[in-house]
Amino acid sequence: MEDLVSLLTKFHREIVVPDMERIVGASEQRLRAEMNEGFDQSNGHFDAIYLRFDRLETEYHMLVAGLKRVEERLEGIETRLDRMALRSELIELQTRVDDLQGQVRALAARLGG
């Protein structure tokens, strides 16, 4: 009986255990490879997302700068329009003064003459 137990122990140690280690090792390697592949895919997706965010951030800054230039140009146009409005009012006032001066001369000529 002792020889049988010894023989089974030896069989287990020399045949079964190495075979089990080989099977488990192969499964573990396959699982690790699949996990690494999944992580690689996830990292690739994250890289693509970060790249897109980087492009969007660049476009955002470009839009902000462009909008600032448009605002500055509009401010300049408003200033010129205000000057033109003042000139227009000045011309209108000058015309009214000229008309009033003409009326004063006409009245003075009637009274004096």
Buried (B, 14 or more C-beta within 10 A) or exposed (E): EEEEEEEEEEEEEEEEEEEEEEEEEEEEEEEEEEEEEEEEEEEEEEEEEEEEEEEEEEEEEEEEEEEEEEEEEEEEEEEEEEEEEEEEEEEEEEEEEEEEEEEEEEEEEEEEE
